[in-house]
């Protein structure tokens, strides 16, 4: 039996004076502090802020991050009311 999964996608923007990879790491590391079950990061957009001489002073990256919905309430033993969309796993 294949278990079905549901994922949500959010958008994050990270920045760094070092490079796009570091900007992505900053965004993901910061998001990971308050959001769990991060699964996939897809680069949606890259840009860079320039100074008056045309030098790159800040790398920016826009990421689409997917996170998996988990049924943590039933995992902790919570009862799901009858008629609710989610049935208890117990």
N, C-alpha and C positions, 0 to 999 in steps of 0.2 A: 504494500500500500504506500502510495506517495503522499507525504505530508504536505499540505498546502501552506504557503507562507504569504504574508502581506508585508509590503515594504512602503515606507513613506520616503519621499525625497525632499530635501531642504537645500537651500542655497547658502553657501558661505563665501565670504570674501576675506582673503588673507593678504598681508603685505609684508615686505621685508626689503631692507636696503641691500641685501646680499644677492638674492636671486629668486626666480619663480618657485624652485623646489623648496627653498626655505620658507617662502610665503605660504605654500600649501601646507607644510609641516606646522607652521604657526596656527593656521586656521583649524586644522584637524586636532592638534594638541589642545587648543583652547576649547573647542566644541566637546572633546572627549571628557572634559572635567564635569560637564553637566548633562551630557546626552550619552546614553549607552546603546549598545548594539549597532554601532556604526559599521557598515558593511563595504560599500563601494564609494570611491571618490572619482568623479569624472570631471575633467577640465572642461569648463564651459567657455571661458574667456581668459585671455592674457592681455595685460596692458602694463605700461610703465609711465611713471611720472618723470618729467624731464625738467632740468633747470634751464636758466636763460641761455646757456651755452649749448644746449642740446644733449647734455650728459644725463644718463639715467640716475635718478636719485632714489627711486622707490619702485620695486617690482610688485605688481598686484595680480592676483589670480582669483577667478571666480570658479568655485567648485559646486557641482551637484553631488550631494552626499545622500546615499540611501541608508536607512536604518530599519531594522526588522522589528515589527510589532511582536511583543511577547505577551503571553497571558499570565503575567506575574501574579495577578490576584488569585487565580485558581491554584497556581503553584504554591501559594502561601496558605491555601485552604479556605479562601473566601468562597461563599456560596453565591452562585449566579442566579438571579431571579428568573422564574419561569417566564418564557416568552422573550427573554433577552436573546440577542443575535448569537452570542457566544455561549456554547454549552460547556458545563464543567468537564474538566479532563478526568476527574475522579470517578 
